[in-house]
Amino acid sequence: MTVQDEAAPAESAAPAPQPAPTGRAVLMTWLRRALLVLVLAAAGWALYSHWDGVSKTLVTVPWHSTVLSQLAVVLGIAAGTLGWQTIVDGLGKPIGALRGAQIMLVGSLGKYVPGSVWAYLLQMELGRQAGLPRARVFTATLINLGVGVVASLLLGVLALPVMLSSTPGLMWLYLALPVGLIALHPKVLTWGASFVLKVLKKAPLDHVLPWSTVGRSLGYALLSYVLFGVHLWLLSISSGPVSVRVLLLCAGAVAIGMTVGLIAFILPSGAGVRELVLVSALSTTMPVEQALAFTLVSRLMFTVADIAMAGGAAGLARWKMSKTTPVNA
């Protein structure tokens, strides 16, 4: 039985009693909480220290820049969702845009819980409820994660000149780029996914992922990061001249920042880590108070977009289900 053919059970069995958490699990939970408190405290102190400049910057952002910037975030998240669904469809029977959006967007809310692994677990559970095998959802998410990292490093080249001077410690990330590019070859990618499935005692993929699937998913990932860069750029030009250089910097910095935030999975949605990268990059072109203000607004806009799009996707999926389910079923 392959990942594609494995059928999800029609009805969930009664849940087995959960074992009591071990001492190590309890310790790790408290360590994550303590780290989150430290990050929030540091962010709060930075905001307090620069509040005069931050508040003055926030009131200068025109409403139309805010609206367009928020729209860019929404479109970027939509592009990322299409990239994930491209891989899911490449692994088996297409699942449909609404169902795919529901699984991806609602599941992604798990990243706001400390330890971003919850997002992937939630996606697998939502996929199972939609009739997809967990292994297929997990494989698609794993491949999408790798494609996203390669895309972020490729686009991050735009910010390299600035990063080399502001945050040189991040350059070690580019040691992974040659390996990532090789891993994107369909045969290598399929072998890697099958190996992970074998470790999980699941059947391997029964076909090599086509170039079209890999290419489209990479294209969607690049488009997503570009749109996120446009989002930050639209905020930044509200207090300065329109500059293509700043646009390239924003796109590259957002891409690298998200990958660094992904590595810091113990924090909810990479909180604090991504912001550190963005402030470091933006502060090379503007006062640090302005860079901090735009970075904080950016985080808020991403949170609003995540919640709104997840709610919209879930609502549309339920509406479609109600239209296709017989009244007396």
SEMARMAR-695117 format. One line per 8 residues: their letters; for each residue y, x, z of N, C-alpha, C. Coordinates in steps of 0.001 Angstrom, whole numbers, padded with zeros to 6 digits. Atoms other than C-alpha are relative to their C-alpha. Example, Ala and Ser with C-alpha at 12.3 -4.5 7.8 and 13.67 -1.06 7.14 Angstrom:
BEGIN
AS = -001190/000890/000000/-004500/012300/007800/001200/000900/000000; -001190/-000820/-000060/-001060/013670/007140/001090/-000770/000730 .
***
This chain:
BEGIN
MTVQDEAA = -001204/000850/000000/000000/000000/000000/001239/000874/000000; -001207/-000814/000119/003391/001400/-000985/001118/-000595/000831; -001179/000510/-000696/006773/001034/000615/000469/-001292/-000621; -000499/001168/000694/007610/-001507/-002033/-000876/-001225/000234; 000908/001130/-000050/004511/-003641/-001622/-000311/-000468/001400; 000302/000397/-001359/004265/-003699/002148/000754/-001265/000338; -000624/001282/-000289/004975/-007239/003257/000379/-000081/001457; -000413/000212/-001375/006924/-008095/006360/-000687/-001244/000521 .
PAESAAPA = 000652/001170/-000557/005208/-010566/008710/000902/-001206/-000068; -000773/001235/000121/006287/-014154/008277/000645/-000367/001317; -000539/000338/-001299/006735/-014643/011993/-000170/001197/000917; 000079/-001132/-000902/007433/-012060/014645/-000989/-000293/001105; 000919/000158/-001106/004725/-011508/017158/000778/000040/001303; -000653/-000018/-001296/005531/-011940/020823/000307/001438/000392; -000354/-001383/-000318/007395/-008835/021945/-000797/000535/001170; 000757/-000620/-001068/005375/-006439/024025/000947/000425/001113 .
PQPAPTGR = -000871/-000411/-001098/006728/-005600/027466/000450/001439/-000184; -000571/-001321/000199/009034/-002600/027292/-000254/000870/001228; 000226/-000880/-001143/008106/000410/029450/001310/000370/000668; -001201/-000396/-000732/010538/001474/032133/000522/001323/-000554; -000551/-001242/000533/012930/004198/030941/-000349/001194/000878; 000327/-001223/-000726/011985/007729/031910/001261/000609/000595; -001138/-000669/-000618/014175/009936/034044/000852/000726/-001026; -000739/-000712/001037/015115/011967/030958/000843/-000950/-000827 .
AVLMTWLR = -000753/000986/000782/016144/008848/029043/001227/-000481/000767; -001129/000437/-000826/018331/007703/031938/001070/001083/000048; -000947/-001111/-000045/019907/011173/032175/000784/000113/-001302; -000673/-000091/001292/020680/011249/028424/000988/-001143/-000180; -000915/001141/000090/022217/007780/028628/001292/000279/000756; -001193/-000294/-000792/024567/008889/031398/000805/001158/-000576; -000704/-001104/000634/025381/012123/029586/000828/-000495/-001188; -000743/000568/001129/026371/010137/026479/001227/-000754/000495 .
RALLVLVL = -001129/000752/-000544/028542/007879/028603/001090/000933/000510; -000977/-000957/-000524/030188/010845/030307/000754/000683/-001134; -000651/-000635/001146/030871/012515/026961/000990/-000949/-000653; -000897/000989/000588/032382/009313/025609/001265/-000141/000842; -001162/000105/-000892/034648/009058/028669/000918/001202/-000186; -000801/-001209/000193/035781/012661/028166/000775/-000050/-001314; -000665/000091/001302/036540/012056/024484/001150/-001002/000058; -001043/001021/-000099/038487/008882/025244/001160/000489/000870 .
AAAGWALY = -001047/-000525/-000864/040365/010627/028056/000860/001024/-000750; -000749/-000996/000779/041315/013521/025755/000874/-000675/-001041; -000781/000726/001002/042408/011082/023042/001182/-000721/000646; -001069/000686/-000716/044405/009089/025579/001115/000943/000420; -001012/-000990/-000398/046154/012213/026851/000816/000469/-001205; -000716/-000419/001203/046998/013317/023320/000987/-001074/-000438; -000890/001101/000367/048452/009880/022601/001185/-000087/000951; -001072/000065/-001008/050428/009880/025850/001006/001136/-000195 .
SHWDGVSK = -000867/-001171/000146/051773/013376/025219/000937/-000117/-001197; -000793/000090/001238/053051/012483/021750/000484/-001432/-000258; -000243/001419/000233/053815/008802/022295/001356/-000275/-000632; -001323/000250/000565/057531/009024/021491/-000023/000132/-001522; 000074/-000204/001443/056856/010463/018056/-000951/-000967/-000677; 000982/000919/000568/053810/008261/017483/000606/-001390/-000175; -000571/001352/000056/055647/005019/018299/001080/-000097/-001072; -001038/000016/001033/058577/005954/016066/-000603/000001/-001402 .
TLVTVPWH = 000663/-000039/001309/056185/006683/013205/-000595/-001348/-000350; 000686/001267/000267/054268/003428/013569/000963/-001077/-000493; -000941/001057/000390/057379/001260/013229/000607/000256/-001370; -000564/-000301/001317/058348/003026/009994/-000955/-000353/-001145; 000970/000315/001055/055185/001993/008111/000306/-001382/-000571; -000297/001316/000594/056141/-000829/005673/-001243/-000882/-000015; 001134/000926/-000051/053997/-003934/005720/-000863/000102/-001253; 000787/-000064/001227/052980/-003530/002082/-000882/001251/-000031 .
STVLSQLA = 000839/-001195/-000090/051729/-000001/002754/-001204/-000262/000899; 001089/000343/-000909/049655/-001353/005640/-001040/-000872/-000693; 000918/000906/000697/048171/-004134/003487/-000813/000751/-001047; 000704/-000747/001039/047327/-001826/000587/-000964/001015/000603; 000864/-000963/-000669/045897/000759/002952/-001254/-000682/000547; 001157/000744/-000507/043672/-001845/004594/-000922/-000431/-001135; 000797/000383/001169/042541/-003050/001168/-000823/001180/-000504; 000737/-001185/000434/041559/000513/000252/-001205/000259/000895 .
VVLGIAAG = 001132/-000161/-000922/039368/000685/003367/-001109/-000986/-000354; 000986/001038/000338/037656/-002593/002444/-000751/000365/-001280; 000636/-000375/001266/037015/-001427/-001111/-000896/001225/000172; 000816/-001179/-000254/035719/001912/000168/-001309/-000349/000677; 001220/000437/-000686/033243/000231/002501/-000906/-000752/-000981; 000779/000735/001004/032177/-002073/-000352/-000710/000965/-000950; 000617/-000993/000882/031537/000946/-002597/-001168/000687/000697; 001086/-000607/-000752/029452/002579/000123/-001198/-000921/000135 .
TLGWQTIV = 001079/000977/-000093/027442/-000613/000521/-000763/-000101/-001311; 000653/000044/001309/026737/-000742/-003216/-000853/001248/-000237; 000787/-001218/000123/025551/002870/-003063/-001315/-000108/000749; 001222/000211/-000782/023061/001997/-000328/-000928/-000987/-000702; 000824/001005/000661/021863/-001083/-002189/-000614/000540/-001289; 000551/-000623/001204/021392/000973/-005367/-001311/000716/000316; 001220/-000708/-000394/018832/003083/-003528/-001087/-000979/000424; 000979/001014/-000413/017142/000068/-001934/-000647/-000636/-001224 .
DGLGKPIG = 000533/000628/001214/016773/-001551/-005353/-000851/000984/-000804; 000786/-000998/000701/015465/001724/-006767/-001370/000214/000607; 001282/-000163/-000684/012639/001672/-004231/-000935/-001190/-000196; 000838/001186/000159/011377/-001793/-005112/000750/-001123/-000673; -000624/001175/000594/012321/-005293/-006119/001434/-000155/000504; -001389/000189/-000433/016120/-005887/-006075/000130/-001092/001054; -000099/000918/-001135/017244/-007687/-002937/001189/-000950/-000107; -001153/000877/000131/020500/-009286/-004107/001192/000527/000780 .
ALRGAQIM = -001218/-000566/-000582/024097/-008424/-003262/000284/-000534/001392; -000329/000565/-001298/024566/-010838/-000362/-000967/000465/001079; 000982/-000445/-000992/021342/-009921/001381/000196/001478/000312; -000227/-001420/-000218/021987/-006219/000876/001234/000254/000849; -001229/-000174/-000772/025533/-006521/002217/-000206/-000390/001448; 000258/000430/-001371/024317/-008408/005261/-000749/001077/000776; 000803/-001018/-000682/021715/-005763/006126/000837/001246/000269; -000761/-001244/-000116/024013/-002814/005496/001207/-000146/000922 .
LVGSLGKY = -001256/000116/-000728/027297/-004098/006922/-000203/-000427/001451; 000254/000422/-001378/025993/-005942/009976/-000719/001107/000761; 000718/-001089/-000654/023586/-003111/010725/000903/001165/000346; -000896/-001131/-000233/026386/-000566/010469/000822/-000142/001276; -000745/000183/-001244/028092/-002104/013500/-000668/000731/001162; 000689/-000744/-001042/025445/-000310/015542/000565/001388/000221; -000568/-001341/-000156/027375/002924/014975/001043/000047/001100; -000984/000008/-001066/029891/001790/017577/-000642/000106/001383 .
VPGSVWAY = 000722/-000246/-001243/027219/002140/020252/-000262/001507/000084; 000265/-001439/-000118/026935/005712/021615/-001405/000352/-000464; 001282/-000338/000600/024145/007364/019643/-000161/-000825/-001259; -000092/000810/001217/024638/006189/016040/-001342/-000373/-000600; 001326/000377/000489/020882/005918/015548/-000202/-001503/000087; 000139/001452/-000145/021304/002299/016658/000349/-000719/-001293; -000342/000635/001278/022905/001494/013302/-001219/-000048/-000910; 001157/-000057/000879/019761/002582/011462/-001114/-000918/000506 .
LLQMELGR = 001019/000899/-000572/017465/000717/013846/000357/-001460/-000273; -000434/001374/000247/019538/-002438/013446/-000172/-000364/-001466; 000203/000260/001420/019453/-002141/009659/-001477/-000264/-000313; 001426/000211/000230/015667/-001842/009732/-000449/-001360/000508; 000377/001305/-000546/015362/-004912/011932/000545/-001132/-000857; -000569/001028/000877/017710/-006947/009740/-000758/-000054/-001323; 000800/-000026/001222/015755/-005817/006686/-001341/-000687/000195; 001290/000651/-000279/012504/-006906/008306/000157/-001518/000037 .
QAGLPRAR = -000235/001437/-000068/013971/-010334/009038/000239/-000595/-001382; -000249/000462/001366/014978/-010565/005369/-001225/000147/-000896; 001229/-000133/000772/011406/-009808/004274/-000242/001373/-000579; 000188/-001360/000496/011782/-006085/003585/-000760/000828/001036; 000670/-000888/-000960/009451/-003517/005131/000980/000976/000618; -000888/-000932/-000696/011129/-001331/007706/000034/001354/-000705; 000080/-001313/000632/009919/001769/005870/000916/000084/-001215; -000864/-000010/001184/011815/000776/002718/001464/000122/000392 .
VFTATLIN = -001385/-000060/-000454/015064/000202/004587/000303/001379/000576; -000210/-001318/-000601/014652/003419/006565/000106/001078/-001075; -000025/-000993/001077/013904/005436/003412/001318/-000060/-000763; -001266/000153/000727/016936/004010/001607/001171/000537/000817; -001082/-000467/-000860/019195/004717/004575/-000011/001520/000106; 000119/-001454/-000098/017877/008271/004882/000502/000676/-001274; -000451/-000568/001275/018422/008988/001181/001506/-000181/-000157; -001434/000270/000105/021856/007354/001263/000806/000934/000888 .
LGVGVVAS = -000655/-000923/-000917/022762/009532/004234/000137/001374/-000643; -000042/-001308/000656/021855/012698/002333/000950/000029/-001180; -000908/000081/001150/023683/011582/-000805/001452/-000014/000478; -001354/000069/-000529/026751/010767/001292/000508/001345/000491; -000404/-001323/-000484/026789/014212/002899/000347/000913/-001179; -000286/-000823/001180/026590/015927/-000508/001316/-000433/-000637; -001247/000504/000587/029358/013671/-001843/001212/000430/000820; -001132/-000372/-000856/031578/014426/001155/000332/001483/-000142 .
LLLGVLAL = -000252/-001436/000158/031136/018185/000730/000619/000298/-001361; -000589/-000200/001324/031900/017967/-002993/001472/-000391/000001; -001386/000447/-000030/035068/015980/-002386/000818/000811/000997; -000699/-000797/-001005/035918/018080/000656/000561/001289/-000537; -000545/-001205/000632/036552/020999/-001687/001503/-000146/-000219; -001426/000239/000220/039944/019371/-002317/000840/000421/001202; -000739/-000344/-001215/040917/020093/001279/-000317/001398/000503; 000430/-001316/-000472/039348/023544/001526/001155/000963/000278 .
PVMLSSTP = -001085/-000946/-000285/042586/025547/001200/000658/-000245/001357; -000616/000332/-001289/044047/023686/004188/-000986/000221/001135; 001004/-000119/-001047/040805/023615/006166/-000252/001449/000386; 000233/-001416/-000277/040423/027368/005865/001009/000545/001006; -001030/-000478/-000922/043669/027816/007781/000059/-000806/001291; -000141/000849/-001193/043605/024841/010180/-001284/-000100/000818; 001283/000133/-000709/039901/024436/011046/-001055/000842/-000705; 000955/-000856/000719/037986/027449/009698/-001434/-000159/000477 .
GLMWLYLA = 001354/000169/-000519/035018/026621/011918/-000822/-001001/-000768; 000735/001012/000762/034118/023735/009616/-000615/000551/-001277; 000479/-000540/001272/033377/026030/006703/-001504/000240/-000019; 001458/-000186/-000025/029809/026524/007917/-000717/-001182/-000626; 000616/001169/000626/029143/023026/006582/-000403/000290/-001442; 000242/-000236/001426/029281/024402/003057/-001225/000867/-000263; 001283/-000671/000168/026165/026441/003684/-001077/-000999/-000427; 000980/001027/000326/024343/023127/003271/000174/-000564/-001404 .
LPVGLIAL = -000262/000609/001305/025917/022254/-000093/-001008/000412/-001075; 000997/-000347/001032/023579/024302/-002366/-001345/-000677/000246; 001270/000675/-000325/020554/022894/-000535/000095/-001480/-000329; -000189/001419/000273/021987/019397/-000814/-000035/-000326/-001476; -000008/000231/001445/022578/019691/-004543/-001416/000091/-000575; 001393/-000110/000457/018994/020849/-005083/-000790/-001225/000430; 000741/001141/-000532/017729/018021/-002897/000298/-001288/-000748; -000327/001209/000757/019464/015477/-005150/-000822/-000137/-001279 .
HPKVLTWG = 000870/000144/001169/017049/016244/-007979/-001034/-001080/000310; 000896/001122/-000296/014932/013066/-008264/-001379/000404/000510; 001335/-000407/-000440/011624/014915/-007892/000038/000558/001420; -000126/-000562/-001345/012817/016838/-004831/000312/-001104/000998; -000382/001104/-000876/014396/013720/-003348/-001192/-000892/000298; 001180/000840/-000190/011236/011687/-003882/-001031/000695/000884; 000938/-000752/-000837/009077/014433/-002390/000435/-000007/001462; -000502/-000017/-001368/011316/014654/000669/-000168/-001339/000685 .
ASFVLKVL = 000159/001337/-000578/011301/010895/001208/-001466/-000291/000295; 001427/000222/-000209/007525/010765/000811/-000518/000803/001183; 000417/-000825/-001132/007124/013597/003308/000376/-000666/001322; -000435/000687/-001222/009177/011707/005907/-000880/-001220/000254; 000852/001171/-000150/007126/008573/005267/-001397/000393/000482; 001316/-000473/-000432/003928/010564/005680/000013/000341/001480; -000134/-000312/-001419/005150/011846/009035/-000007/-001277/000832; -000047/001296/-000689/005811/008233/010013/-001262/-000826/-000222 .
KKAPLDHV = 001280/000654/000285/002273/007362/008832/000182/-001233/-000875; -000217/001051/000984/003569/005206/005984/-000403/000516/-001374; 000378/-000393/001356/002516/005192/002350/001184/000661/-000702; -001092/-000676/000710/004549/007564/000132/000532/-000858/-001132; -000554/000700/001156/006744/006426/-002732/-000982/000091/-001165; 000968/000017/001103/004686/005408/-005748/000632/000358/-001343; -000644/-000418/001241/007263/006548/-008325/001175/000908/000333; -001152/-000892/-000173/009953/009156/-008786/001279/-000798/-000215 .
LPWSTVGR = -001280/000685/000154/013452/007826/-008240/000671/000473/-001287; -000622/-000413/001273/015217/007800/-011630/001361/000649/000208; -001314/-000627/-000035/018293/009877/-012368/001112/-001039/000129; -001040/001027/-000036/020245/006656/-012844/000260/-000483/001421; -000153/000444/-001386/019598/005591/-009246/000743/001050/000817; -000649/-001083/-000745/020569/008974/-007804/001450/000161/-000445; -001356/-000167/000517/023602/009254/-010082/000942/-001108/000436; -000859/001121/-000414/024925/005776/-009291/000303/000058/001489 .
SLGYALLS = -000231/-000060/-001442/024467/006231/-005557/000995/001109/000336; -000968/-001081/-000217/026338/009560/-005703/001387/-000425/-000466; -001288/000483/000492/029080/007957/-007791/000655/-000969/000966; -000548/000948/-000972/029506/005122/-005300/000478/000726/001256; -000401/-000747/-001192/029633/007612/-002419/001324/000726/-000234; -001255/-000683/000326/032355/009657/-004144/001154/-000988/-000077; -001034/001025/000104/034307/006498/-004958/000420/-000490/001383; -000292/000458/-001351/034037/005389/-001342/000926/000967/000721 .
YVLFGVHL = -000841/-000994/-000673/035504/008639/-000018/001382/000093/-000636; -001305/-000025/000671/038260/008623/-002640/000863/-001157/000495; -000747/001168/-000475/039283/005117/-001565/000438/000175/001454; -000399/-000274/-001380/039273/006186/002077/001160/000991/000033; -001116/-000935/000092/041521/009065/001102/001281/-000692/-000429; -001167/000778/000436/043865/006673/-000716/000558/-000804/001170; -000416/000761/-001187/043954/004550/002443/000887/000850/000910; -000774/-000869/-000888/045174/007481/004544/001284/000467/-000682 .
WLLSISSG = -001166/-000443/000761/047556/008642/001812/001080/-001076/-000028; -000972/001095/000024/049208/005214/001607/000747/-000106/001322; -000688/-000011/-001292/049977/005449/005308/000952/001188/000085; -000786/-001213/-000173/051247/009015/005120/001274/000017/-000838; -001194/-000051/000858/053695/008476/002240/001080/-000960/000488; -001014/000910/-000522/055454/005779/004250/001091/000752/000751; -001008/-000780/-000718/057272/008559/006123/000317/001316/-000715; -000251/-001223/000746/057487/011170/003391/-000073/-000256/-001492 .
PVSVRVLL = 000020/000172/001454/057623/011760/-000359/-001413/-000213/-000531; 001291/000197/000657/054822/010678/-002688/-000448/001337/-000572; 000472/-001322/000403/052701/013750/-003303/-001482/-000064/-000355; 001401/-000068/000422/049494/014223/-005281/-000750/000998/000877; 000637/-001003/-000866/048784/017280/-003136/-000467/-000630/001301; 000380/000664/-001247/048768/015128/000002/-001152/-000972/-000250; 001096/000904/000334/046509/012592/-001744/-001327/000759/-000056; 001218/-000804/000080/043957/015311/-002534/-000424/000477/001383 .
LCAGAVAI = 000298/-000447/-001352/044226/016611/001009/-000614/-001132/000818; 000514/001151/-000751/043662/013133/002464/-001444/-000319/-000402; 001345/000310/000473/040609/012503/000278/-001009/001029/000513; 000909/-001045/-000453/039041/015849/001142/-000182/000003/001502; 000081/-000022/-001461/039865/015670/004848/-000800/-001177/000534; 000772/001165/-000432/038491/012139/005233/-001490/000223/-000253; 001405/-000239/000338/035272/013151/003476/-000647/000960/000992; 000549/-000970/-000943/034734/016218/005677/-000031/-000582/001411 .
GMTVGLIA = -000061/000576/-001340/035830/014350/008802/-001128/-000977/000271; 001079/000968/-000196/033262/011617/008263/-001354/000691/000135; 001259/-000735/-000128/030463/014130/007794/-000096/000671/001368; -000002/-000600/-001328/031469/015977/010958/-000236/-001071/001065; 000229/001100/-000925/031621/012627/012765/-001439/-000463/-000012; 001405/000375/000117/028140/011869/011477/-000881/000959/000792; 000769/-000990/-000755/026835/015096/012983/000141/-000249/001501; -000227/000311/-001409/028386/014103/016311/-000482/-001411/000287 .
FILPSGAG = 000544/001358/-000076/026068/011090/016383/-000054/-000546/001413; 000089/000473/-001372/026063/010942/020165/001211/-000848/000371; -001216/000770/-000235/029576/009466/020001/000026/-001218/-000914; -000050/001203/000838/030215/005920/018712/000859/000216/-001227; -000688/-000162/001270/031118/006229/015033/000773/001320/-000083; -000656/-001307/000046/032019/009892/015558/001383/000000/000606; -001333/000146/-000581/034974/008879/017750/000535/001326/000501; -000664/-001205/-000456/037390/011723/018342/-000222/001191/-000916 .
VRELVLVS = 000309/-001160/000847/035656/014223/016058/000664/-000156/-001364; -000644/000248/001293/036776/012659/012790/001516/000079/000124; -001445/-000020/-000194/040264/012213/014204/000530/001423/000143; -000417/-001389/-000160/040443/015878/015163/000149/000685/-001353; -000061/-000589/001339/039715/016905/011572/001214/-000524/-000760; -001118/000595/000745/042266/014474/010144/001351/000472/000528; -001275/-000455/-000573/045035/015448/012565/000249/001460/-000377; -000146/-001414/000355/044388/019138/011884/000451/000160/-001451 .
ALSTTMPV = -000359/-000092/001417/044649/018564/008126/001408/-000546/-000257; -001293/000633/000265/047636/016193/008130/001158/000760/000631; -001091/-000696/-000692/049631/018272/010604/000490/001233/-000755; -000492/-001095/000844/049910/020971/007925/001074/-000480/-000969; -001003/000547/000919/052139/018623/005916/001036/-000872/000697; -000909/000874/-000740/053923/016627/008657/-000066/000344/001484; 000069/-000235/-001440/054740/016727/012384/-001286/-000566/000597; 001268/000399/-000588/051706/016398/014627/000060/-001438/000532 .
EQALAFTL = -000128/001375/-000483/053089/013141/016080/-000301/-001006/-001110; 000264/000879/001131/053014/011531/012641/-001473/000048/-000383; 001418/-000132/000335/049552/012912/011898/-000860/-000772/000984; 000757/000716/-001022/048258/011501/015179/000153/-001507/-000167; -000243/001432/000178/049876/008113/014535/-000819/-000558/-001162; 000738/000483/001173/048364/007736/011057/-001518/000038/000241; 001430/-000102/-000281/044968/008874/012302/-000463/-001136/000907; 000351/001096/-000904/044958/006298/015102/000012/-001336/-000743 .
VSRLMFTV = -000053/001234/000792/046025/003530/012728/-001204/-000075/-000935; 001161/-000050/000893/043280/004631/010341/-001261/-000442/000728; 001188/000405/-000780/040630/004295/013051/000008/-001494/000257; -000105/001436/-000252/041895/000808/013909/-000322/-000792/-001254; 000248/000708/001249/041840/-000247/010260/-001480/000021/-000379; 001432/-000069/000288/038262/000955/009832/-000780/-000961/000887; 000696/000905/-000922/037166/-000989/012907/000189/-001452/-000423; -000289/001360/000451/038879/-004167/011696/-000798/-000326/-001267 .
ADIAMAGG = 000715/000235/001253/037346/-003794/008223/-001509/-000116/000241; 001439/000052/-000294/033852/-003111/009611/-000393/-001369/000561; 000329/001276/-000651/033899/-006217/011804/000199/-001166/-000962; -000296/001103/000913/035516/-008488/009206/-001021/-000077/-001134; 000939/000013/001118/033195/-007433/006375/-001410/-000337/000460; 001314/000352/-000531/030083/-007665/008556/-000084/-001504/000262; -000021/001435/-000247/031088/-011154/009651/-000013/-000803/-001290; -000023/000695/001287/031870/-012189/006083/-001333/000051/-000709 .
AAGLARWK = 001306/-000141/000659/028581/-010822/004740/-001053/-000866/000669; 000968/000818/-000726/026566/-012540/007467/000235/-001480/-000279; -000307/001401/000261/028391/-015815/006910/-000396/-000435/-001401; 000365/000337/001380/027910/-015747/003131/-001517/-000049/-000181; 001462/-000006/000109/024233/-014860/003497/-000594/-001262/000610; 000491/001230/-000632/023669/-017775/005878/000332/-001225/-000848; -000392/001125/000859/025590/-020107/003574/-000931/-000104/-001203; 000898/000007/001148/023459/-019082/000605/-001388/-000474/000412 .
MSKTTPVN = 001322/000403/-000484/020306/-019533/002683/-000051/-001511/000230; -000024/001440/-000251/021371/-023033/003704/-000013/-000800/-001295; -000018/000684/001290/021928/-023914/000029/-001369/000022/-000683; 001296/-000143/000671/018471/-022739/-001012/-001153/-000521/000839; 001048/000511/-000872/016502/-024093/001983/-000027/-001519/-000042; 000075/001458/000014/015252/-027699/001638/000388/-000585/001356; -000469/000642/-001218/016720/-030106/004180/-001137/-000270/000964; 001128/000368/-000856/013288/-031172/005457/-000980/001143/000194 .
A = 000913/-001141/-000136/011832/-027651/005440/-000220/000333/001467 .
***
